[in-house]
Amino acid sequence: MVPDFPSGKVLSFPLLEGLHIHSFKGLIPTLYASLLPQHIASLARLHRQEGFDVIYANLLWGGFAAMVAKRFLRVPVVFDPHDWFFLSALGLQSFGDILERRIAATAESLVITGTCLRQFLMRRGVGPEKIRTISNGVERQFAMEGVDNSRVNAIRNLIGATENVPVVVYVGAMLPYKGLRILLKAAREYSTLGVRTILVGDGPILKELQNYSFGSGLGKYVHFFRHVSRDQLRHIIDSSSIGIVCTLETPYGAFNQPLKVFEYFARSKPVIASKLPGTSEIVKDSVNGVVVPPGDPKSIAAAIRDLISDDEKCRNYGREGRRIVLKEFTWDKLSLKLLKTLEQVAGQR
């Protein structure tokens, strides 16, 4: 059994035959510290009543709780140190390093999403034998569903994109480090060609982006979809020509491996991405997309002009992206890697 407890109440459910998950969820991490004793007590009670073989700890507070629990329960820990990099982005490197290094030293194994993160951890003293790289990915069904032309046409009509009008799509959080201000500056250039841009998501700078768009005369060309279902997202990506990831070069953004890359590729779209360690592991220049310097609107606009002028290149890049996703980056394949790691760690008891 594997308890996963970043925060909140306990949810228990069977995952696979012989594997049961107990998940502690529900509270934001900043409120978690005060509940640490309660959660340790809950873990101890769960261990007495049902027993478990591994603790899978996600983020700083989950890792801290796992470190304390391991001392009393003698249960091995697999640690996902995702917010080690986020703390660096917030300028809390010293605070993060002290706690995260201690948790990493306690854990039997660390799970990360890319080789650039592996190098980050090794520079902080984590032994390479502890590190397991398991990438982000996408549901196989998301890739295998057919294109619904009626839904695609409805979306394109809604944004004023006639049959041959290219559409650029961004999917994800509206956060400063995502580079969306830069994307809208680029849109002022490439929209002169009639190109539409769709931004899907929500976040603290959404209103600012909308105001900039309307104030810059982009209202006809830039369209915002705030909350959509997975099916609606699939239709929106299908209605587009190019997927974009314009993350800025920040401590966190550099390591980021966005889910949207896999979603674009799953729907056979070429991707334009910032040349950063995380995205460059997936987006290969002139193979399945185009990489551009982060924070450079002119390079983004030039890459879009290049792709929309060459339909065959777009199709080839999109096909290659889909091929690699189906070969390596679907959740069914990736979950087996994680399960193997959990089994190996459990076997060390």
ABEGO torsion letter per residue (X at the ends): XBBBBABEBBBBBBABBGBBBBBBBGBBAAAAAAAAAAAAAAAAAAAAAAEBABBBBBEAAAAAAAAAAAAAAGBBBBBBAAAAAAAAAAGAAAAAAAAAAAAAAABABBBBABAAAAAAAAAAGBBAAABBBBBBBBBAAAAABBBBAAAAAAAAAAAGBBAABBBBBBBEBBBAAAGAAAAAAAAAAAAAAGBBBBBBEBEAAAAAAAAAAAAAGAAAABBBBABBBAAAAAAAAAABABBBBABBBBAAAAABBBAAAAAAAAAGBBBBBBBBAAAAAABBBGAAEBBBBBGBAAAAAAAAAAAAABAAAAAAAAAAAAAAAAAAABAAAAAAAAAAAAAAAAAAX
